[in-house]
Amino acid sequence: MEVFVQYQKMKTSEALNELLMKKLDKLSEKYSWIIKANVLFKMEKDKAGDDKICEIELSAPGPRLFAKSRSNDFEKAMAETVDDLRRQLEKRQSNFASH
């Protein structure tokens, strides 16, 4: 799986990249049919303090898989986004099995 990471309005983080790659590697091991991941980390102003956003779009057979989470911490936002994608992938895989 190819992974493309972008940082918007912030500096690149090697630690965040490593954590992201570990999580995406787990997904690609379980779901070998994932082709590519586009990841965007960005900061937006938010009065509640949830200003850190993680968006991930996966390329796989069928409609695109997309998840977005907002939190006060990039690691939390990334974990929530990956969990959302995992649920979507499980649903997609059950559709493959039934056809």
PyMOL commands that set and color helices and strands:
alter all, ss='L'
color gray80, all
select helices_A, chain A and resi 14-30+74-98
alter helices_A, ss='H'
color red, helices_A
select strands_A, chain A and resi 2-8+36-43+52-59+65-71
alter strands_A, ss='S'
color yellow, strands_A
deselect
rebuild
show_as cartoon
